[in-house]
C-alpha cells in the first residue's frame, strides 16, 4: 500500500513539473531587471529555457546585437522555439525581450494572457503610445524605475522590460 501511495505521489509530482515547464512567469517578468547575467540564465534554465546563442548576431532590432538568446526548444532549434527571450546586459543598462510565438507544438497565447493579466493587476499606471516602427499600439507600465512595454507585432505578443526608457531607441 505504501509503495502505491509513493508511486502515485511521484507520478503526480512528475506531471506537475511537466505542466509547469517552459512557461514564462510573471515573477520572472517582474524581477528580471534585478538579476545579473548568471541569475537570468539560472532562472530560465529552471523554467527549461536553453541558451540558443550566447551573442545574438543579425538581431532584428539592432539594440539586441550581442544579446543572449534563450529558447524553450530543447533541441535548441531556434526556429521551432515558441517562447524566445533576448537578454541584453551592458554595464548598467538591461533590456529583456520576451516573444510568445505560437508554434507547431503549443499555443502560448494562454501563457501570455496569464502574464499580461497579472501585469494589469500588479501595475496600475499603464500608458499607451503608438509605435511608428512597428505600426502598433504599445502599453507601458512603470514601477521602481523599471519599464515594461507590451505590444503585438505580426500577431506575436511581445513583452520588453528595461531599466531605462527605451521608447526612442527601441520603438
N, C-alpha and C positions, 0 to 999 in steps of 0.2 A: 504494500500500500504506500509506504514511504517513497519507494522508488518511482511509483506512478506520479505521485504529487511532485517529486523533484523533477521528473521528466517534463511534466506539464508546465512547471514553472520555467524551466529552461526554454521550452518551445515558446512560451508567451514572451519571455524576455527577448528572445531572438526576433520574434515577429514585431515587437515594439521597436527594436533597434532598426530593423529594415524599413519600417514605415516612417521613422524619423530621419532616416539617412537622406542625404542630398536635398535637404530643404533649406532654403535661406530663412534665417530667423530675424525677427525684429530686434532681438538682443544684439546680433552682430551689426545690423544696420545702425542701431542707436549708438553702439560703443566703438565701432571700428576706428574712429579718429583718435581714440586714446591708446590704440595698440601700436607697438613698434612692428618692424618687418617680421621678426620671428613669431610674435604673437599672432599676427594676421595669418601667417602660414599654419601655425598650430591650430588656431580656431577653425580655419577652413578644412584642414585635414580631419579634424574631429567630425566635421559635417560631411566627410567623404568627398571633398573637392580636392583636385590634384593640380600641381603646378604643370601647366601645359607649355609655358615658355617663360624662362627666367627674365629675359629682357625682350619685350614685345617689339618686333620690327614691323614696319609698314602698318602702324595703327591707323584706323580710320580717322581718329582725332589725334592730331599731332601732339596734343597735350599728354598722350599716353605712350609716346615713343619711349622705350626702355622700361615700361611698367611690367610688373609681374602679372602673368595671365594665368588664372585658375579656371578649371572646367570641372563639371561634375561627371564627365565621361571617364570611366575607369581606364579605358584603353588609351586615354589621352588623345583621342582623335578630336581635335578642337572643332572640327566641322560638325560633329554629331553632338557636342555638348549642348545641354538645354538651359543651363544657367552658367553664364560667363561672368567672371569677376576680374576686373583690371584694377590693380592697386599700384598707385604711384606715390612713392615717398621720397621727396627730395628735400633734404635738410629739414626745415620746419614746415614745409608745405606738404600736405597729404590730400590725396584725392582717390576715391574708390568709386568705380562704376560697376553696377550690377545689372546685367541684362537677362530677362526672363524669356527665353526663346522656346516656343512650343515645337518640340521635335517629334521624331517618329516613335519614341518610346513613351513619352509622358506629356501631359498637358500641365504646364506650370502656371497657368493663369490662376488656379486656386491658391497656390503658394504666394504668388504676387499679391492677389487680392487680400489674403490674410495679413501680409506685411503692411500693405497700404492702409487697410482698415485700422491696424494698430497705430500707424503713423498719425492718422486723422484723430484718433482718440488721445494720443500722447501729446501731439503738438497742436496748439490751438491758434497758431498765428500764420496760417498759410496765405501766401500772396502769389497770385498768378501773373505771368507775363508771357508775351508772345516771342518765340524764338524764330528769328529770320532764317538762321542757318538750317534748322530742322523743320521749319514751317509747321510748328505745333505749339500748343499751349504748354507752359511749364509751371508746375506748382512749386513754390519754395517755402520750406519750413526752416526756422532757425531756433536754436537752443544752445545756450552756453558757448557762443562763438563757433558753432558748428552749423553748416548749411546743408540742407537736404533738398535735392531737386528731383522731381518726379515728372516724367514725360513719356510719351509713346512715339516711337519712330518706326515707320514701316511695320506697324502692328506689333512691335516688340516693346513691352513696357521696360523702362529703364529707371533706376534709382541711382543718383550720383550724390555722394557725400563728400564734403570738403571742409577743411578747417579755415577756409577763407572764401570770400565771394568770388565766384568764377563765371559770372554772367557774361562778361565781355570776352574772356579767354576761351570759354567752352561753347557758349551758345551764339 
